Amino acid sequence: MNRAPRLALSLQFPAAGAYPEHKTLLTRARVTSWVKAALFADGELTLRFVDTEEGRLLNRTYRGKDYATNVLTFAYAETEDDPVSGDIIVCCPVIEKEAAEQRKPLEAHYAHMIVHGTLHAQGYDHETEDEAHEMETLETGILGLLGFADPYRER
């Protein structure tokens, strides 16, 4: 009988009072359920919810791209036998803007980006067409199990 992967999860939010509606939406129980749904091995992850300034700084520093992006994942496991470990950085204003542009609920977009970041922490990527197809298929299936619509379906 297989057991569910163990998860040690740390949640970090920007300065007190920032993004109160996001913080209300992103309860520990809700975020944990999204991460666990996408986690295939024991893991230790930190999810840090940031503002545009911090998101831009991290993206510029570590990826050489001078803009805030929706999610950045820093995976630390060195071998496939190591537990999943990493930092997932989620930029609140970018998530909010994209959700509005894509006409989807904020909760659904957060769930998608957290699932996406969790898959990255496990070594999944979307650099090639085959990798992108595999990752999108996993995301769609996981989000469906969580009760969310296919994030890649045209609205």
N, C-alpha and C positions, 0 to 999 in steps of 0.2 A: 504494500500500500504506500503510495507516494504521499509525502507530507508537503504542505504549502511551504514555499520559501520563507525563511525568517527575514524580517526587515527591521533595521534600526534606522529611524527616520528623524531628521532634524528639520524643522521649518523655521525660516528666518524671514522676517518682514522688515521693510524700511522703517524709518523713524516712526515713533508712536504717532498715531493720528493720520498717517498717510494711507490713502486708499481704503478707507473704512468699509466701503461696500464690498470691496474685493476680499478684505480680511474676513468679513462676515460670511461670504460665500465659500472661502477656502478653509473650512474647518479641518482640524487634524483628521477626524474620521473620514471625511469625504476625500481629502487628498491621499490619505493612506490607502483607501480602497482603490483609487485610480492607479497608484504606484504598484500595489500588490497585483492588480490585474495584469500588469505588463511585466512583472518580474518573474523570471524563470529559474532563478537561483538565489541563494541567500545573499542579502545585500545590506550595505550601509550607505545611505544616501543623505545628502543635504539638499533641500530645495530652498533657494533664496529668491524671494520676490523683490525686484528692484525697480527703481525709477529709470527714466530715460537717460539721465546723466551717468548713472552707474552702469547701465546696460551698454551704453555707447563706449565708455571707457574700457570695459572688459572686452568688448568685441574688437575694438581698435588694438588693444594691447596684445590679445592672444590670437586674433585672426587677421589683423591688418585691415579691418573693414571699419570705416569711420562712421558708423551709424548704430543705433540700438536695434537689435533683432529680437524676435519673439522668445526664443529659447536658445541657451548655450549649454552644452554638456561637457564637463571635464571628467573623463573616465580615468580611474587610477589603477584598476586591476592590470597586472603585468602579464599574466598568463590566463588561459581559459579555466585553470583550476582554482584561481584566486576568487574569493567572494567578490561580487559586484560591489564596486565602491566608486563614488563620484559626487560631484557637485552639479546640480542642475539649476541654472540661473533663468528665471522667468521675468520678463520685463512687462510689468503691469500696464503701462500706457500703450505699448505696442499690442498686447493681447486685446485690450479694450478697443483700440482702433480697428484691428483686423476683424474682430467679431462683428463690429458695426458694419464695416465694408462688406463682409461676407453674409450679412443678415442672418447671423446665428446667435443663439444665446451665449452670453459671456461664460456661463458655466460649461457649456459644451466645448467652447474653444480652449478654456483652461484645461479641461480633461484631455483634449486632444494633444495639446502641447506638453502636458506632463507625461502622458503615455509616450509621446514621441521622444522626449528627453530621457525617459527611463529605458527605452529601447536603445538609444545611443549609448547610455552608460553600460550596456551589455554588449557593445561592439557592433550593433546594427548601424548601417549607414545608407546613404542614398546618392552616392557619387556616380554610380552607373545605372543604366536603365533597369537591369536585373535587380540590383540592390534596392532601388527605389520601389520597384514592384513588390518585392518581398516585404519591405518595411510598411508600405501603404496597405498591403493585404493584412498584415498583423494588426496595424492600427485600426483598420476598419472592423476587423473581427473583435478585437478587445473592446472598442468603443460600443459596438453592438451589444456585447454581453453586459456592458454597463448601462445600457438603455439610451445611448446616443446615436444619432443618425450618422451615416457615412460622411465623414468630413470632406471627402473628395468629390461627392456627388454635386453636380451643378444645381444651383437653386434657381 
